Amino acid sequence: MTTHTDTRAQIERYLLRLRTALGRLPDAEKAEILSDIRNHIEERLAASSEGHAEIVAQTIAALGSPESLAASYHRERLMARASASGAPPALLDATFQWALTGLRGFLAFLALLFGYSLGLGFLACALLKPFLPEHIGLWMDPPFFSLGYIAPSIRGARELLGWWIVPIGYTIGPLALIWTTRLVQWLISQRRSQSTFF
């Protein structure tokens, strides 16, 4: 009887710490998460013939600390919002958080930065070319390419597109932004479909 009571108390302590760690989430969402975790522990208890204390200890160890589990839920929520909205700030925040967890997240974050930088670079060139025609463009300064502004003091750089940078920039810029957004939304949805908490 005492062991059963101790086991229940251990579960309740874990869930209380998890509730506290979930802090910012709405109460309904917290209640759903806590219910899922409680059900998971109960299922493990029902499926095992071992002692309750051992099963609870193993299950809680597998789940990890309440704080790390809460951080995972916060990250997943952030990913879901970013994927649904497609808003660049939300995608940047979500992929940055994902980048902190592993290589795939880091590569997704780099892809987002590269795609957005390329798109914004082409748009900026298209906008600024009429005002700084001698200094804005796509430049070749062997062995490098450069997109954007080049100082008058740099000699040897050759502009590749001339005034064509305007229509090309207005075409490639938005397309790069759109394709990058869709690519990252797809990467996030793939990650979310493969991730499980337990």
Phi, psi and chi 1 to 4 in degrees:
 res  aa     phi    psi   chi1   chi2   chi3   chi4
   1 MET       -  -44.4 -176.8   70.6  169.8      -
   2 THR   -64.4  -39.3  -54.0      -      -      -
   3 THR   -62.3  -43.7  -56.0      -      -      -
   4 HIS   -62.0  -42.8 -177.8   69.5      -      -
   5 THR   -64.7  -42.2  -54.6      -      -      -
   6 ASP   -62.3  -40.4  -68.9  -15.1      -      -
   7 THR   -63.4  -46.6  -59.3      -      -      -
   8 ARG   -61.7  -40.7  -69.9  -70.0  159.0 -156.6
   9 ALA   -64.2  -37.7      -      -      -      -
  10 GLN   -64.2  -42.6 -175.0 -180.0    8.1      -
  11 ILE   -62.3  -46.4  -65.8  169.8      -      -
  12 GLU   -64.3  -37.8  -66.6  -52.9  -41.8      -
  13 ARG   -63.4  -43.0  -79.6 -166.4  -55.1  -88.4
  14 TYR   -62.2  -46.5 -175.7   85.4      -      -
  15 LEU   -65.9  -35.1  -66.8  174.1      -      -
  16 LEU   -65.6  -43.6 -178.4   60.2      -      -
  17 ARG   -63.3  -38.6  -79.3  180.0   60.2 -163.0
  18 LEU   -65.6  -43.5  179.7   57.6      -      -
  19 ARG   -57.6  -43.6  173.4 -177.8  -77.0  -77.1
  20 THR   -65.3  -42.0  -57.8      -      -      -
  21 ALA   -68.7  -26.6      -      -      -      -
  22 LEU   -78.6   -1.4  -71.0  169.4      -      -
  23 GLY    -4.4  -63.6      -      -      -      -
  24 ARG   -76.1  -16.1  -58.7 -174.9  -46.0 -117.7
  25 LEU   -70.7  151.7  -66.5 -178.4      -      -
  26 PRO   -61.9  151.5  -19.9   29.0      -      -
  27 ASP   -57.8  -40.2  -72.1  -20.5      -      -
  28 ALA   -62.9  -40.7      -      -      -      -
  29 GLU   -68.0  -41.0 -152.1  167.2  -33.3      -
  30 LYS   -59.1  -46.2  -84.0 -165.6 -127.2 -177.0
  31 ALA   -60.6  -39.7      -      -      -      -
  32 GLU   -65.9  -43.4 -176.4  179.8  -17.6      -
  33 ILE   -63.8  -46.8  -68.6  168.0      -      -
  34 LEU   -61.8  -38.6  -66.9  170.1      -      -
  35 SER   -65.0  -42.6  174.6      -      -      -
  36 ASP   -60.5  -44.9  -73.0  -13.4      -      -
  37 ILE   -66.3  -43.2  -62.3  -61.4      -      -
  38 ARG   -60.5  -45.6 -175.8 -173.8  -58.1  -80.7
  39 ASN   -61.7  -39.8  -70.2  -19.0      -      -
  40 HIS   -61.3  -45.0  173.4   65.5      -      -
  41 ILE   -65.6  -42.8  -65.6  170.5      -      -
  42 GLU   -62.8  -40.4  -64.1  -67.6  -19.5      -
  43 GLU   -62.6  -42.3  -73.4  170.6    8.1      -
  44 ARG   -62.5  -40.0  -67.7  -74.5  -49.3  -89.1
  45 LEU   -64.9  -43.1  -77.2  170.1      -      -
  46 ALA   -67.9  -31.7      -      -      -      -
  47 ALA   -84.4   -7.1      -      -      -      -
  48 SER  -113.1  148.1  177.8      -      -      -
  49 SER   -98.5   -3.7   58.5      -      -      -
  50 GLU   -72.9  174.9  -67.0 -178.4   42.3      -
  51 GLY   -67.1  149.1      -      -      -      -
  52 HIS   -59.7  -42.6  -72.8  -63.6      -      -
  53 ALA   -61.6  -41.7      -      -      -      -
  54 GLU   -66.5  -43.2  -66.7   83.6   11.9      -
  55 ILE   -64.7  -45.1  -67.5  -58.5      -      -
  56 VAL   -62.1  -44.5  169.5      -      -      -
  57 ALA   -61.5  -43.6      -      -      -      -
  58 GLN   -65.0  -43.5  -69.9  170.7    6.4      -
  59 THR   -64.6  -45.2  -55.1      -      -      -
  60 ILE   -65.3  -38.8  -73.7  175.3      -      -
  61 ALA   -63.6  -39.7      -      -      -      -
  62 ALA   -66.9  -35.5      -      -      -      -
  63 LEU   -69.6  -29.1  -71.2  169.9      -      -
  64 GLY    90.3 -179.6      -      -      -      -
  65 SER   -65.9  150.6   74.3      -      -      -
  66 PRO   -56.2  -34.6  -23.2   32.0      -      -
  67 GLU   -68.1  -42.1  -67.2   75.7   19.0      -
  68 SER   -71.2  -35.1   65.3      -      -      -
  69 LEU   -65.8  -42.1 -173.6   58.1      -      -
  70 ALA   -62.7  -40.3      -      -      -      -
  71 ALA   -61.7  -37.3      -      -      -      -
  72 SER   -65.0  -42.0  -63.4      -      -      -
  73 TYR   -64.8  -41.7  -85.6  107.7      -      -
  74 HIS   -61.8  -42.7  -76.2  -62.9      -      -
  75 ARG   -63.6  -43.8 -167.0  167.1   33.2 -105.6
  76 GLU   -63.9  -38.9  -71.1  -55.0  -46.8      -
  77 ARG   -64.6  -43.0 -174.0  171.4 -169.9  -99.5
  78 LEU   -61.5  -42.9 -177.8   64.0      -      -
  79 MET   -62.9  -43.0  -64.6  -96.9 -167.7      -
  80 ALA   -62.5  -44.2      -      -      -      -
  81 ARG   -64.5  -43.3  -79.6 -164.7  -30.5 -125.2
  82 ALA   -65.2  -43.1      -      -      -      -
  83 SER   -65.3  -39.3 -179.0      -      -      -
  84 ALA   -71.5  -41.6      -      -      -      -
  85 SER   -82.1  -38.9   75.2      -      -      -
  86 GLY    71.8   10.4      -      -      -      -
  87 ALA   -71.1  130.3      -      -      -      -
  88 PRO   -53.3  -43.9  -29.4   36.6      -      -
  89 PRO   -62.5  -38.4  -23.2   33.2      -      -
  90 ALA   -66.9  -40.9      -      -      -      -
  91 LEU   -65.7  -40.7  -72.5  171.4      -      -
  92 LEU   -61.8  -45.2  -79.7  165.4      -      -
  93 ASP   -63.8  -46.0 -168.7   16.7      -      -
  94 ALA   -64.7  -45.3      -      -      -      -
  95 THR   -70.5  -29.9   54.5      -      -      -
  96 PHE   -65.3  -44.4  176.7   73.6      -      -
  97 GLN   -63.2  -38.4  -66.6  -60.0  -40.0      -
  98 TRP   -66.9  -38.9 -175.6   14.7      -      -
  99 ALA   -60.1  -28.6      -      -      -      -
 100 LEU   -73.2  -10.3  -61.9  174.8      -      -
 101 THR  -104.0  -11.7   65.9      -      -      -
 102 GLY   168.4  179.4      -      -      -      -
 103 LEU   -64.5  -43.6 -179.2   61.0      -      -
 104 ARG   -60.1  -42.7  -74.1 -175.5 -175.4  172.4
 105 GLY   -64.2  -39.9      -      -      -      -
 106 PHE   -62.9  -42.7  180.0   71.6      -      -
 107 LEU   -67.0  -37.6  -66.6  175.3      -      -
 108 ALA   -64.3  -40.8      -      -      -      -
 109 PHE   -64.4  -42.5 -177.2   63.5      -      -
 110 LEU   -63.4  -41.9  -74.7 -178.1      -      -
 111 ALA   -60.5  -41.9      -      -      -      -
 112 LEU   -64.0  -47.0 -174.6   74.0      -      -
 113 LEU   -60.9  -45.4  -71.8  180.0      -      -
 114 PHE   -63.4  -48.3  176.2   77.3      -      -
 115 GLY   -63.0  -43.9      -      -      -      -
 116 TYR   -68.8  -38.7  -79.6  175.0      -      -
 117 SER   -64.1  -42.9  -63.1      -      -      -
 118 LEU   -62.9  -47.5 -175.5   67.0      -      -
 119 GLY   -61.5  -47.3      -      -      -      -
 120 LEU   -67.0  -34.8  -67.9  172.7      -      -
 121 GLY   -62.3  -46.0      -      -      -      -
 122 PHE   -65.3  -40.8  -90.6  105.6      -      -
 123 LEU   -64.0  -43.1  -79.4  172.8      -      -
 124 ALA   -62.3  -40.9      -      -      -      -
 125 CYS   -63.2  -43.1  -75.5      -      -      -
 126 ALA   -63.2  -38.0      -      -      -      -
 127 LEU   -72.2  -39.1  -74.2  167.5      -      -
 128 LEU   -91.2  -15.6  -65.2  173.6      -      -
 129 LYS   -55.1  -43.5 -177.7   68.9  172.6  177.0
 130 PRO   -63.5  -25.8  -23.4   33.3      -      -
 131 PHE   -90.5  -29.7  -56.9  103.4      -      -
 132 LEU  -132.4   63.5  -60.4  164.5      -      -
 133 PRO   -61.5  -29.2   18.7  -27.3      -      -
 134 GLU   -85.5  -10.2  -58.9  -61.4  -42.1      -
 135 HIS  -120.8   -7.0  -55.9  -70.6      -      -
 136 ILE  -114.2  135.7  -63.7  -70.1      -      -
 137 GLY   162.2 -167.3      -      -      -      -
 138 LEU  -103.4  116.6  177.5   63.2      -      -
 139 TRP  -110.1  148.0  -55.3   91.2      -      -
 140 MET  -118.3  117.9 -177.3  173.8  176.9      -
 141 ASP  -127.7   87.1 -175.4   10.8      -      -
 142 PRO   -44.8  134.3  -25.0   32.9      -      -
 143 PRO   -96.2   21.8   35.6  -34.4      -      -
 144 PHE  -114.0  156.2  -57.8  107.6      -      -
 145 PHE  -108.8  148.4  -73.3   94.0      -      -
 146 SER  -140.3  135.4  173.5      -      -      -
 147 LEU  -114.8  123.3  177.4   66.8      -      -
 148 GLY   127.4 -139.9      -      -      -      -
 149 TYR   -87.4  139.1  178.9   83.7      -      -
 150 ILE  -129.3  132.9 -164.6  160.8      -      -
 151 ALA   -69.9  148.6      -      -      -      -
 152 PRO   -61.6  -23.8   -9.8   14.8      -      -
 153 SER   -74.5  -15.1   60.4      -      -      -
 154 ILE   -83.9  117.9  -62.5  177.3      -      -
 155 ARG  -105.6  152.1  -58.9  -76.1 -179.9 -123.5
 156 GLY    96.4  -15.7      -      -      -      -
 157 ALA   -77.5  138.2      -      -      -      -
 158 ARG  -117.9  128.9 -174.3  170.0   58.1   94.4
 159 GLU   -77.8  133.7 -171.9  179.8    6.4      -
 160 LEU   -94.5  -33.6  -61.3  177.6      -      -
 161 LEU  -107.9  -18.8  -64.1  175.0      -      -
 162 GLY    59.0 -137.0      -      -      -      -
 163 TRP   -72.0  -11.0  -76.8   97.5      -      -
 164 TRP   -65.0  -15.7  -78.9  102.6      -      -
 165 ILE   -61.4  -26.8 -167.5   71.6      -      -
 166 VAL   -67.9  -59.0  175.4      -      -      -
 167 PRO   -67.3  -35.2   19.9  -28.9      -      -
 168 ILE   -65.8  -42.9  -69.7  172.0      -      -
 169 GLY   -62.9  -40.7      -      -      -      -
 170 TYR   -71.6  -16.9  -78.2  130.1      -      -
 171 THR   -93.5  -54.2  -56.3      -      -      -
 172 ILE   -69.8  -36.9  -67.2  178.6      -      -
 173 GLY   -55.7  -59.4      -      -      -      -
 174 PRO   -62.9  -37.5  -24.0   33.0      -      -
 175 LEU   -62.8  -41.5  -72.2  175.9      -      -
 176 ALA   -62.8  -40.3      -      -      -      -
 177 LEU   -65.5  -43.8  -64.6  172.9      -      -
 178 ILE   -66.6  -48.6  -68.5  166.7      -      -
 179 TRP   -63.8  -38.3  -70.2  -19.3      -      -
 180 THR   -64.7  -43.8  -60.1      -      -      -
 181 THR   -59.8  -46.7  -62.0      -      -      -
 182 ARG   -66.7  -38.9  -70.3 -169.4  178.5  160.3
 183 LEU   -61.5  -46.9  170.2   67.2      -      -
 184 VAL   -69.2  -36.9  172.1      -      -      -
 185 GLN   -60.6  -41.8  -76.5  178.1  -59.3      -
 186 TRP   -65.1  -44.2  179.0   78.0      -      -
 187 LEU   -60.2  -41.6  -70.0  171.5      -      -
 188 ILE   -65.6  -41.9  -70.7  172.8      -      -
 189 SER   -65.6  -36.6   69.6      -      -      -
 190 GLN   -63.5  -43.0  -68.3  -61.2  -53.5      -
 191 ARG   -64.2  -43.7 -180.0 -153.8  179.4  -88.2
 192 ARG   -67.2  -33.2  -67.3 -173.9   70.0 -124.4
 193 SER   -72.1  -22.5   68.5      -      -      -
 194 GLN   -95.7  -14.4  -64.8  167.8   -1.4      -
 195 SER   -87.8  140.7   69.8      -      -      -
 196 THR  -135.7  150.8   56.6      -      -      -
 197 PHE   -88.7  -31.6  -74.6  104.3      -      -
 198 PHE  -156.3      -   38.9   81.7      -      -
